Amino acid sequence: MTDESADRADALFHALADRTRRDILRRVLAGEHSVSTLAAKYDMSFTAVQKHVAVLEKAGLLTKRRNGREQLARGDVEAVRSVASMLSELERIWRGRIARVDVLIASNSDQED
């Protein structure tokens, strides 16, 4: 994994580590929402929601555009797919490691018999 892809993975997983950000992402993947509409859904300040949106935007999980005075946020399905792909790759690596441990355990128990 290159430094650039590792940095990207760090940003993605940091963004997804927070429950509020995951909920915001779920909403904007379902359709475009203004940041003010999103903020009304949470028991926190508008500024706090803006910060959550900024983290998601920095990670590339959503995009924002202006429509007059409103900032509209939309989820990036391809970015979410890249997260799923990263998780699948990690799963493949760990399954391989677990399989090798199973082989080692089996060979050790064969030697003991």
C-alpha positions in Angstrom: 0.0 0.0 0.0 1.5 3.4 -1.0 1.6 6.3 1.4 -1.1 8.0 -0.6 -3.5 5.1 -0.5 -2.7 4.6 3.3 -3.5 8.3 3.9 -6.7 7.9 1.9 -7.7 4.8 4.0 -6.9 6.7 7.2 -9.1 9.6 6.1 -12.0 7.3 5.1 -11.9 5.2 8.3 -11.5 8.4 10.5 -14.6 9.8 8.8 -16.6 6.6 9.3 -15.5 6.2 12.9 -18.1 8.6 14.1 -21.8 7.6 14.5 -23.1 11.1 13.5 -20.9 11.1 10.3 -22.1 7.6 9.4 -25.7 8.8 9.8 -25.0 12.0 7.7 -23.5 9.8 5.0 -26.5 7.5 5.0 -28.8 10.4 4.5 -26.8 12.0 1.7 -26.4 8.7 -0.1 -30.2 8.5 -0.2 -30.4 11.9 -1.8 -29.0 15.5 -1.8 -29.6 17.5 1.4 -28.8 21.0 2.4 -26.4 21.2 5.3 -29.0 23.3 7.2 -31.6 20.5 6.7 -29.0 17.9 8.0 -28.3 20.1 11.0 -31.9 20.2 12.0 -31.8 16.4 12.4 -29.2 16.4 15.1 -29.1 17.7 18.7 -26.0 19.8 18.1 -25.1 23.2 16.7 -25.1 23.9 13.0 -21.4 24.5 13.2 -20.8 21.1 14.6 -22.8 19.5 11.8 -20.8 21.6 9.3 -17.6 20.2 10.8 -18.9 16.6 10.4 -19.8 17.3 6.8 -16.3 18.8 6.2 -14.7 15.6 7.5 -16.8 13.5 5.2 -16.0 15.9 2.3 -12.3 15.8 3.0 -12.4 12.0 3.0 -14.2 12.2 -0.4 -17.3 10.5 0.9 -19.5 13.4 -0.1 -19.5 16.4 -2.3 -20.9 19.8 -1.7 -22.2 22.4 -4.1 -23.8 25.8 -3.7 -27.3 26.6 -4.7 -27.8 30.2 -3.9 -27.2 30.6 -0.2 -27.5 26.9 0.5 -24.8 24.3 0.6 -26.1 21.0 -0.8 -24.4 17.7 0.1 -24.5 14.5 -1.9 -23.0 11.2 -1.0 -20.3 9.7 -3.3 -21.3 6.1 -4.0 -18.0 5.2 -5.7 -16.1 6.4 -2.5 -18.3 4.1 -0.4 -17.6 1.3 -2.8 -13.9 1.9 -2.4 -14.3 1.5 1.4 -16.1 -1.8 0.8 -13.3 -2.8 -1.5 -10.6 -2.0 1.1 -12.6 -4.0 3.7 -12.8 -6.9 1.4 -9.1 -6.8 0.8 -8.4 -6.7 4.5 -10.8 -9.6 5.0 -9.0 -11.6 2.3 -5.6 -10.9 4.0 -6.8 -11.9 7.4 -8.6 -15.0 6.2 -5.3 -16.1 4.6 -3.4 -15.5 7.8 -6.0 -17.4 9.8 -5.8 -20.3 7.3 -2.0 -20.4 7.7 -2.4 -20.5 11.5 -4.8 -23.4 11.2 -2.3 -25.2 9.0 0.5 -24.6 11.6 -1.8 -25.8 14.5 -2.7 -28.9 12.5 0.9 -29.7 11.6 1.9 -29.3 15.3 -0.8 -31.6 16.5 0.2 -34.2 13.9 3.8 -34.0 15.2 2.6 -34.6 18.7 0.7 -37.8 17.9 
